[in-house]
């Protein structure tokens, strides 16, 4: 061959730069969903919501806001007290060497609620960000069902070591779709109850509903979704080949 001849370029691997597959994304979501397991492999609902401390941290800022505003009808003291409680919890997490993300998550959420309320001067607007959050989460879950990747299947499948094999089994896919609809119902129920109270200007009832339908209702919905989607003994991971 001539010294000026060029080598024939090698064909590129079509999958080299194609990015992560749907299965890879599903595994990452399942691994980072924050769902805790017991030693027996079952879901630990209390630990998933952060234990008793996590429950208190999620409820107390809103409870303080509601109590102070209800008693004195003063917006600013209620907002300051609510944010102050969130700051205390954040500092406590940092002192205990929790991650910065974990420490700031609750504080940022409370701060956003306080900003909404302070800008409008309406106590009821403290709860508006929650409406958007519920709508976004509920919508994402519905989309996951429609594209046949029900999110509870992605998360629970990882916990149960099914990974994504459940998608090859119609019964398991249907069970996980139902489990996802149950969690959708939690977000929908919050909106169905709380939005009318918002427009009725009933801050006391709205605040009480937010507390009752917050973490406690979510934990209950998560447990029901887990039970509904549990595999029956002897259920194959995939449908038998035709």
Number of C-alpha atoms within 10 A of each C-alpha: 5 5 5 6 7 8 6 6 6 6 6 8 8 7 9 7 8 8 9 10 10 11 13 13 13 21 18 14 15 21 15 10 14 13 20 17 15 10 8 7 11 14 20 17 19 16 17 16 19 16 13 11 13 16 16 14 19 22 17 16 23 25 18 19 24 25 15 18 19 16 9 10 13 12 21 17 14 25 26 15 16 24 25 17 18 26 20 13 23 22 15 13 16 15 10 10 10 14 10 11 8 12 21 18 12 19 24 15 15 23 19 17 23 24 15 18 21 16 9 11 13 13 28 22 20 26 23 17 18 20 15 12 12 18 17 13 15 20 15 15 21 20 14 18 21 11 8 15 21 25 24 26 33 26 24 25 23 21 18 15 11 16 20 21 17 22 22 14 16 12 18 24 21 18 23 30 24 19 27 27 21 20 26 20 16 21 26 18 15 20 19 12 15 25 16 12 18 17 11 12 15 14 22 16 16 22 24 16 15 21 18 14 20 18 17 15 18 18 19 15 21 22 17 15 23 22 13 15 22 17 15 8 6 6 11 15 17 15 15 8 4 3
